[in-house]
Amino acid sequence: MSIDTDLYKQAKEIVLSNNNYSISFLQRKLQISYNKATELMQMIQKPEVEVETKFTKPTSKKITVIGIGGAAGNIISYMHTKEIKGVDLISMNTDAEGLVYAKAHRRLQTGVVLTQGFGTDMCSAVGKEAALESYEKIKAVLQGTGIVFLITGLGGGTGSGATPIVAKIAKEMGIVVVSIVTKPFSFEGKRRIKIAEDEIKELKKYTNSLMIIPNDNLLSMIDRTLGLKETFELVDNTISEFIGNILEALYSSSDTDINLSFEDLQSIFKYKGISAIGVSEKSGENAVEEAMGEAIEFPLFNNMDISDAMCVLIILKVHPDYSYIGIEKVIDNIDKNKDISIIFTTSTDCSLPLDYIKATVIATGFEKMINSAVNNVYI
């Protein structure tokens, strides 16, 4: 039965203006048949469906970044200062004084009984025992996490000893574990390098994706006249920018963006083995080819061939009207030897020049590296 729109509006007005109403009441008021009054009442009482025009991107689990030890605490503080959104920043240390000055969303002191807040004196065994003492505390801060980035500067006591324990706890909780570790500069001495190499082997057991950043590789990226403080700040900035670029792609919501889902991100880092990152910014007619090429040759790719990876995430930051001419050729070159899983995402910014592009490339699952030397470390 067809219902006239005006009739429906009259019926609805009558129902809403009368507390006591019935089908018979509506029939008498409008002088219509009982069947038509029944249909009108059913239409009026049927709940209206509200069309939602703005949606919040769902993420069932959160992303947590934990800086373990003094050097990593500096990176967490740097990220906190940069106000990177969409992530829980945690600073973890045995050194109570170091935590006092740490900037983070949460701070966790490990091994309170064992170390009495005085650190580990570069002993990784003490760092390990301190983490084991704080097992339940570590587990508590990881609750609700879907992906955890563990950052540490290897070669000392707290970071070297505790990071494999934290990774193990996270793995037991079903969390995807991404470990980003730095190896000491050569000038820091053989003892620190030996500690780092030993703990990389241990960390590999509990990590989904392991990213090794030899500090020596960063020297090729900096002005040789920089002081030691500025050199270490470069490390902080590189790791902070890497995580920040991922989060920007994940939480970007512009109509012109190709978004990265939380599930995509989990799948990227579930590939076992070594991973690598590269970043580049270019402008001009051939910006996309140049930026992608430079990102793949980035010092933190550690001379690995991207075609040996299992998965590649490409994040481009561009103007909304940027032309992607040339990107097909770049992707074909990456996938030249086998069927690599490639995830392509963008985040856009109207304030950027039309010919500007910032490329971030993350390659994971270098399985052949499991039994090969990576920067002289066999894992």
C-alpha positions as CSV (number, residue, x, y, z in Angstrom):
1,M,0.0,0.0,0.0
2,S,1.4,3.4,-1.0
3,I,1.5,6.1,1.7
4,D,1.3,9.7,0.7
5,T,4.1,11.8,2.1
6,D,1.8,14.6,3.4
7,L,-0.4,12.0,5.0
8,Y,2.6,10.5,6.8
9,K,3.6,13.9,8.1
10,Q,0.1,14.6,9.4
11,A,-0.1,11.2,11.1
12,K,3.3,11.7,12.7
13,E,2.4,15.2,14.0
14,I,-0.8,13.8,15.5
15,V,1.0,10.9,17.2
16,L,3.8,13.2,18.6
17,S,1.3,15.8,19.9
18,N,-0.9,13.3,21.8
19,N,0.3,11.1,24.7
20,N,-2.7,8.7,24.4
21,Y,-3.1,7.5,20.9
22,S,-4.1,4.3,19.1
23,I,-4.7,3.1,15.5
24,S,-8.4,3.8,15.9
25,F,-7.6,7.3,17.2
26,L,-5.4,7.9,14.1
27,Q,-8.1,6.5,11.8
28,R,-10.8,8.8,13.2
29,K,-8.5,11.9,13.1
30,L,-7.5,11.4,9.5
31,Q,-10.7,9.8,8.3
32,I,-8.8,6.9,6.7
33,S,-9.2,3.1,6.6
34,Y,-8.1,1.0,9.6
35,N,-5.5,-0.8,7.4
36,K,-3.9,2.5,6.3
37,A,-3.9,3.8,9.8
38,T,-2.1,0.5,10.9
39,E,0.6,1.0,8.2
40,L,1.1,4.6,9.2
41,M,1.5,3.7,12.8
42,Q,4.1,1.0,11.9
43,M,6.1,3.5,9.9
44,I,6.0,6.1,12.7
45,Q,7.0,3.7,15.4
46,K,9.8,2.2,13.3
47,P,13.2,3.6,14.6
48,E,14.9,6.0,12.2
49,V,18.3,5.0,11.0
50,E,20.8,7.8,11.6
51,V,23.4,8.1,8.9
52,E,26.8,8.7,10.3
53,T,28.9,11.0,8.2
54,K,32.1,11.0,10.3
55,F,33.8,7.8,11.4
56,T,36.6,7.1,13.8
57,K,39.1,4.7,12.5
58,P,38.8,1.6,14.6
59,T,41.9,0.2,16.4
60,S,41.1,-2.6,18.7
61,K,44.5,-2.5,20.3
62,K,47.0,0.2,21.0
63,I,50.5,0.8,19.9
64,T,53.1,1.0,22.7
65,V,56.7,2.3,22.4
66,I,59.0,1.4,25.2
67,G,62.5,2.9,25.6
68,I,64.6,0.6,27.7
69,G,67.7,2.0,29.3
70,G,69.2,5.5,29.4
71,A,69.9,5.9,25.7
72,A,66.5,4.7,24.7
73,G,65.0,6.9,27.4
74,N,66.4,9.9,25.5
75,I,64.6,8.8,22.3
76,I,61.3,8.5,24.2
77,S,61.8,12.0,25.7
78,Y,62.6,13.3,22.2
79,M,59.3,11.7,20.8
80,H,57.4,13.1,23.7
81,T,58.7,16.6,23.0
82,K,57.7,16.2,19.4
83,E,54.2,15.4,20.6
84,I,53.8,12.3,18.4
85,K,50.2,11.2,18.6
86,G,48.5,7.8,18.7
87,V,51.0,6.0,20.8
88,D,51.7,5.2,24.5
89,L,55.3,6.3,25.3
90,I,57.0,4.4,28.2
91,S,60.4,5.0,29.6
92,M,61.9,2.0,31.4
93,N,65.1,2.0,33.4
94,T,66.9,0.7,36.5
95,D,68.4,4.1,37.1
96,A,66.0,6.1,39.3
97,E,67.7,9.4,38.6
98,G,67.4,8.9,34.9
99,L,63.7,8.3,35.2
100,V,63.2,11.5,37.2
101,Y,64.2,13.5,34.1
102,A,62.6,11.3,31.5
103,K,59.7,12.7,29.5
104,A,57.1,10.0,28.8
105,H,53.4,9.1,29.3
106,R,54.5,6.5,31.8
107,R,57.8,5.6,33.6
108,L,58.7,2.2,34.9
109,Q,61.6,1.5,37.3
110,T,62.8,-2.1,37.1
111,G,64.8,-4.0,39.7
112,V,64.0,-1.7,42.6
113,V,65.1,-4.3,45.2
114,L,68.1,-5.6,43.2
115,T,69.7,-2.3,42.1
116,Q,68.2,0.1,44.7
117,G,67.8,2.6,41.9
118,F,71.5,2.8,41.1
119,G,71.6,1.2,37.6
120,T,73.5,-1.9,36.4
121,D,77.0,-0.6,36.0
122,M,77.1,-1.9,32.4
123,C,76.3,-5.4,33.4
124,S,73.6,-7.0,31.2
125,A,73.1,-9.9,33.6
126,V,72.0,-7.4,36.2
127,G,69.7,-5.7,33.7
128,K,68.1,-9.1,32.9
129,E,67.6,-10.0,36.6
130,A,66.1,-6.5,37.2
131,A,63.6,-7.1,34.4
132,L,62.7,-10.5,35.8
133,E,62.1,-9.0,39.2
134,S,59.6,-6.6,37.6
135,Y,57.9,-9.2,35.4
136,E,54.4,-8.4,36.6
137,K,54.9,-4.6,36.3
138,I,56.1,-5.1,32.7
139,K,53.2,-7.3,31.9
140,A,50.8,-4.7,33.3
141,V,52.1,-1.8,31.1
142,L,51.7,-4.0,28.1
143,Q,48.0,-4.8,28.7
144,G,45.8,-3.9,25.7
145,T,48.8,-3.5,23.3
146,G,48.6,-4.9,19.8
147,I,52.0,-3.8,18.6
148,V,55.0,-2.9,20.7
149,F,58.1,-1.1,19.5
150,L,61.0,-1.9,21.8
151,I,63.8,0.7,21.5
152,T,67.2,0.2,23.1
153,G,70.8,1.2,22.7
154,L,72.7,-2.0,23.1
155,G,76.1,-2.2,24.7
156,G,75.1,-1.2,28.2
157,G,73.5,-3.0,31.1
158,T,69.8,-2.2,31.4
159,G,68.8,-2.1,27.7
160,S,70.9,-5.0,26.7
161,G,69.8,-7.3,29.6
162,A,66.1,-6.2,29.9
163,T,65.0,-5.9,26.2
164,P,65.0,-9.7,25.5
165,I,62.9,-10.2,28.7
166,V,60.4,-7.5,27.7
167,A,60.2,-9.1,24.2
168,K,59.6,-12.5,25.7
169,I,56.8,-11.2,27.9
170,A,55.2,-9.4,25.0
171,K,55.4,-12.5,22.8
172,E,53.7,-14.6,25.5
173,M,50.9,-12.1,25.6
174,G,50.4,-12.4,21.8
175,I,51.7,-9.0,21.0
176,V,53.5,-8.3,17.7
177,V,57.1,-7.3,18.8
178,V,59.2,-4.9,16.8
179,S,62.7,-4.4,18.2
180,I,64.7,-1.3,17.1
181,V,68.2,-1.6,18.5
182,T,71.3,0.5,18.0
183,K,74.8,-0.9,17.9
184,P,77.5,1.2,19.6
185,F,79.9,3.4,17.6
186,S,83.2,1.8,17.0
187,F,84.9,4.4,19.2
188,E,82.8,3.3,22.2
189,G,85.0,0.2,22.6
190,K,85.0,-3.5,22.0
191,R,83.4,-4.4,25.3
192,R,80.2,-2.5,24.4
193,I,80.1,-4.0,20.9
194,K,80.5,-7.5,22.4
195,I,77.6,-7.0,24.8
196,A,75.5,-5.7,21.9
197,E,76.3,-8.7,19.7
198,D,75.5,-11.2,22.4
199,E,72.1,-9.6,23.2
200,I,71.1,-9.4,19.6
201,K,71.3,-13.2,19.4
202,E,69.1,-13.5,22.5
203,L,66.6,-10.8,21.3
204,K,66.1,-12.6,18.0
205,K,64.3,-15.5,19.8
206,Y,61.4,-13.3,20.9
207,T,61.1,-10.7,18.2
208,N,58.9,-10.7,15.1
209,S,60.8,-8.0,13.3
210,L,64.3,-6.9,14.3
211,M,65.8,-3.6,13.1
212,I,69.5,-3.2,13.7
213,I,70.9,0.3,13.4
214,P,74.7,0.4,13.5
215,N,75.5,3.9,14.8
216,D,78.6,3.9,12.5
217,N,76.2,3.9,9.5
218,L,74.8,7.2,10.7
219,L,78.1,8.9,10.3
220,S,77.6,8.9,6.5
221,M,74.5,11.0,7.0
222,I,75.9,13.8,9.1
223,D,78.3,16.7,8.9
224,R,81.7,15.6,10.1
225,T,82.0,18.8,12.1
226,L,79.1,17.9,14.4
227,G,79.8,17.3,18.0
228,L,79.0,14.0,19.9
229,K,75.8,15.5,21.3
230,E,74.5,16.3,17.9
231,T,75.5,12.9,16.6
232,F,73.4,11.1,19.2
233,E,70.5,13.5,18.6
234,L,70.5,12.3,15.0
235,V,69.9,8.7,16.2
236,D,67.0,10.0,18.3
237,N,65.5,11.9,15.4
238,T,65.9,9.0,12.9
239,I,64.0,6.5,15.1
240,S,61.4,9.1,16.2
241,E,60.7,10.1,12.6
242,F,60.4,6.4,11.5
243,I,57.7,5.7,14.1
244,G,56.1,9.1,13.6
245,N,55.7,8.4,9.8
246,I,54.0,5.1,10.5
247,L,51.6,6.6,13.0
248,E,50.8,9.5,10.6
249,A,49.8,7.0,7.9
250,L,47.8,5.0,10.4
251,Y,45.8,7.8,11.8
252,S,45.5,10.1,8.7
253,S,41.9,10.6,7.8
254,S,41.8,12.9,4.7
255,D,39.6,12.0,1.8
256,T,42.6,12.1,-0.4
257,D,44.7,9.6,1.7
258,I,45.3,5.9,1.1
259,N,45.1,4.8,4.7
260,L,47.1,2.2,6.5
261,S,45.0,-0.1,8.7
262,F,46.1,-1.5,12.1
263,E,45.7,-5.0,10.6
264,D,48.0,-4.1,7.8
265,L,50.6,-2.8,10.2
266,Q,50.5,-6.0,12.3
267,S,50.8,-8.1,9.2
268,I,53.9,-6.2,8.0
269,F,55.8,-6.8,11.2
270,K,54.7,-10.4,11.6
271,Y,57.2,-11.5,9.0
272,K,60.1,-13.0,10.9
273,G,63.7,-11.8,10.4
274,I,65.6,-8.6,9.9
275,S,63.8,-5.4,8.8
276,A,65.1,-2.1,7.4
277,I,64.0,1.5,6.9
278,G,64.8,4.3,4.6
279,V,63.6,7.9,4.3
280,S,64.0,10.5,1.7
281,E,62.6,13.9,0.6
282,K,62.6,15.2,-3.0
283,S,61.1,17.8,-5.2
284,G,60.8,18.2,-8.9
285,E,59.5,16.3,-12.0
286,N,61.1,13.0,-11.1
287,A,60.6,13.3,-7.3
288,V,58.9,10.0,-6.7
289,E,61.6,7.9,-8.5
290,E,64.4,9.9,-6.9
291,A,62.9,9.7,-3.4
292,M,62.1,6.0,-3.5
293,G,65.5,5.2,-5.0
294,E,67.3,7.2,-2.2
295,A,65.1,5.7,0.5
296,I,66.1,2.2,-0.6
297,E,69.8,3.2,-0.6
298,F,69.4,4.8,2.8
299,P,72.3,3.9,5.2
300,L,69.9,2.0,7.6
301,F,69.1,-0.5,4.8
302,N,72.5,-1.9,5.7
303,N,73.3,-2.8,2.0
304,M,70.4,-5.3,1.9
305,D,68.6,-5.9,-1.4
306,I,65.0,-4.9,-1.0
307,S,63.9,-7.7,-3.4
308,D,64.9,-10.2,-0.7
309,A,62.3,-8.9,1.7
310,M,58.9,-10.6,2.3
311,C,56.9,-7.4,2.7
312,V,57.5,-3.7,1.8
313,L,55.5,-0.8,3.2
314,I,55.7,2.4,1.2
315,I,54.5,5.6,2.9
316,L,54.3,8.8,0.8
317,K,53.6,12.2,2.2
318,V,52.5,14.6,-0.6
319,H,50.2,17.4,-1.6
320,P,46.6,16.1,-2.3
321,D,47.0,16.9,-6.0
322,Y,50.4,15.2,-6.4
323,S,50.7,13.1,-9.6
324,Y,51.9,9.6,-8.9
325,I,53.2,9.1,-12.5
326,G,56.3,6.8,-12.2
327,I,55.3,5.0,-9.0
328,E,54.3,1.8,-11.0
329,K,57.8,1.6,-12.4
330,V,59.3,1.9,-8.9
331,I,57.1,-0.8,-7.5
332,D,57.8,-3.1,-10.4
333,N,61.6,-2.7,-9.7
334,I,61.0,-3.7,-6.1
335,D,59.0,-6.8,-7.1
336,K,61.3,-7.8,-9.9
337,N,62.5,-11.2,-8.4
338,K,59.5,-12.6,-6.6
339,D,56.0,-12.0,-5.3
340,I,56.6,-9.5,-2.5
341,S,53.7,-8.2,-0.4
342,I,53.6,-4.5,-1.0
343,I,51.4,-2.1,1.0
344,F,51.2,1.4,-0.5
345,T,49.8,4.3,1.7
346,T,49.8,8.1,1.5
347,S,49.2,11.0,3.8
348,T,48.4,14.4,2.3
349,D,49.1,18.0,3.4
350,C,47.7,21.0,1.5
351,S,50.6,23.1,2.7
352,L,53.2,21.1,0.8
353,P,54.5,22.1,-2.6
354,L,52.8,20.3,-5.5
355,D,56.1,18.6,-6.6
356,Y,57.3,17.6,-3.1
357,I,57.4,14.1,-1.8
358,K,58.6,12.4,1.3
359,A,59.1,8.7,1.0
360,T,59.4,6.2,3.9
361,V,60.2,2.6,3.0
362,I,60.0,-0.2,5.5
363,A,61.0,-3.7,4.4
364,T,60.5,-6.7,6.6
365,G,61.1,-10.5,6.6
366,F,64.7,-10.7,5.3
367,E,64.6,-14.4,6.2
368,K,67.9,-15.2,4.5
369,M,69.6,-12.9,7.1
370,I,68.7,-15.2,9.9
371,N,71.7,-17.4,9.1
372,S,73.8,-14.6,7.6
373,A,76.0,-11.9,8.9
374,V,74.2,-8.5,9.5
375,N,76.8,-5.9,10.3
376,N,79.1,-8.8,11.5
377,V,76.4,-10.1,13.8
378,Y,75.3,-13.7,13.1
379,I,71.7,-14.2,14.4
